[in-house]
C-alpha cells in the first residue's frame, strides 16, 4: 500500500485508432447533415411560389419609364 506508484501506462495504439475512427464518423455525420440541409434549402427555394405582379408596382414602373423618356427627350432638345 505504501509502495511506489505503478509506472504510468502508455496509451495503447488501439485507443488512438479508436479516437480517429470516432472523429471520422462524426465528421461524416456532420457533412451528411450539412448536405441534407443544403439540398432541403434548394428544394424549398425552387418550390417557393413567386408573388404575382402587383398592379401598383407595374403602374409605378410605367410612370418611371415615362418620366425617363421625357427627360431624354428634353435633353435631346437642348
Secondary structure, DSSP 8 states (H G I E B T S, - for coil): --S---------HHHHHHHHHHHHHHHHHHHHHHHHHHHHHHHHHHHS------HHHHHHHHHHHHHHHHHHHHHHH-
